[in-house]
Structures are given as C-alpha cells and as structure tokens.
C-alpha cells in the first residue's frame, strides 16, 4: 500500500498549455490539524477574555454597621459591576445595611491606613452631619492600624475596612471606574 499521503488540489497554470496539476503534499493533513488546533485555541481565549471583562469582581471586606448605639465591623463582600458597586454584609441580621452606590454619584472616596478611618476635611464635616458623634466614638478605641475606605455620596456613606491583601485591588477598581481615591496619611502627633 505505501505511505498515506494527502493530496491537495492546487489550481495553477503550467507552461504546457494551461493544464492543472495536482501536487503531492505529504504534510497536508498535519498542517490542517495544526491550523484547526490554533483556531480552537484562539476562539477559547477570545471567549474567556470577553467573559472576564464582563464578570463582576468580588472582594472580602468588613463593613461598619450600626448596632444600637454602637457600631460594629461585620464581614461583607464588595462587588464591582459596570455602573455600581455593592457592599453586602455576610450575616443575615445585617443584610438590611447593604449599600449600593453608582460610581457617578460618589462625591469622595478616601483611603487611609490608620487606627481609625480618616476623612478628608469636607468628608469629616459631611459624615458628622449625617451620623453625628456617637457613630465615630467606637473608632477612638481601635489600636492596630488597618486599611480603610470611606465612600460618600450626597446623602449616604459607607465605612469599609479593607484587607491587607486586597486594599490595592479595591482602590484600583474605583480608579478604573472613574472614581478618584484620595490617599489620606495619618499625621504624627
């Protein structure tokens, strides 16, 4: 029988009266398999990239929520979508304290690394007017430095404690969606 060879019909004029020849290509089958494999790989990467760009990003954080006259930090997830972000507590009894903000409505986003969440000058006045002094009182007793994000709109706010491993990614998510993040530094006394 001989070796299996693939024949490819290639139409090209010859010098002897315009007849067509059928050349013999021994690697044509391998070339077709490689081309098909390359096409499948490119298709998979294109689909995965498109899905990754539309998928929502989720990070584990802690949300400061009111609990009677005190405030507590509860485990939560911050989820970034195309036009909004949501901070939702994990515990069922704090689900009513979920916050959803449109990126366009955000007036300030302050990030700090301190013993308590820091606010810019205007942000401190706005928060004091919104919640009063009682809400800020528990933060006076926190000793260890943590990463904080305070997000404010015209009539709402959220105080979020970020993790040591995700604070850069979360700040980058805000910046990616057009929200300028103010990096506040603690002043030594």
Secondary structure as UniProt FT lines:
FT   STRAND          6..7
FT   TURN            15..17
FT   STRAND          24..25
FT   TURN            26..27
FT   HELIX           28..54
FT   STRAND          57..67
FT   TURN            68..69
FT   STRAND          70..80
FT   STRAND          84..89
FT   HELIX           92..97
FT   STRAND          99..102
FT   HELIX           103..105
FT   STRAND          108..114
FT   HELIX           121..131
FT   HELIX           133..137
FT   HELIX           138..141
FT   STRAND          146..152
FT   STRAND          157..162
FT   TURN            164..166
FT   HELIX           167..176
FT   TURN            177..178
FT   STRAND          181..184
//
